[in-house]
Amino acid sequence: MIQHKIRKAVIPAAGFGTRFLPATKATPKEMLPLVDKPLIQYGVEEAVAAGCTDIIIVTGRGKTTMEDHFDRSPELEAALIARGKTELLKIAYSVTRLARISYVRQPEALGLGHAVLMARELVGNEPFAVILPDDIVNVEGGCLAQMVGAFDETQSTILGTEVVEGDAISLYGCLDCTPHPTNDRLVAVSNLVEKPKPQEAPSQNAIIGRYILTPRIFEMIEQLTPGSGGELQLTDAIKALLQHERVYGFHYAGQRYDAGDKLGFLKATVDLALQHDTVGLAFRAWLKTQTF
Ligand code: G1P
């Protein structure tokens, strides 16, 4: 059997970000900063840490600042050189060297499945990763790298998963699954339901925004009809994939934040600020002086 490597990661970033209005009226949600880096950069860095060399960002109208962010900025670089700000120059320049980044537009917001389908030509016929940039996973080495390890073992579709409490399952894709005989982080998936009613959820295993998918998923997406919320759901395409291939859930190690939600965004900000190289210690000291 050919051992496939995960070289490409798709990052869907075409949504409106309505939960952050008015901040997201003229700024893409993916450009909101957690401490000093925009959300999307965390996703790109996680993909690179997992061995990806090619990143495909699915964008839409009003999202061009993302492209500028990862591009060279001759005026800024010239100004930093003139002022002798070499450390800042390194920071600005390194962002442009992270990976080969391509952009493809999703002309209409028809759902996550549709967003992934937009990347089909750029992905080609090889397994690839999908990172939803709202989901920030704070762990040394990154969540996707752990999943690539599981892919190397199974050569199958791998879905990042987490056990969530109570009714929260209805916010996620949900897995019906059984434990893997030898790897206690893996579960074998037998069914998937997108955003089930709590009483109808087959388990509390939620899909988080990390996927490794085989290229057959594109055929499955093409045959989709609208699902939950009237959208073309990636979860439904993975369910269809089960007719042809094995699918596994992967219980990753790390702390996840839903940075697409205000409270989750604030928690991620505090956690990352506390660990930050230059402001971490001062921020911790300040937090300790606060009475709540
Ligand atoms: C999407 C997926 C869902 C998944 C979630 C993870 O939903 O459709 O299956 O559980 O991401 O964040 P969204 O949050 O975009 O509604």
Residues whose N, C-alpha, C, O or C-beta is under 5 A from the ligand:
A	BS01	G1P	L112 D135 L171 Y172 G173 I207 I208 G209 T235
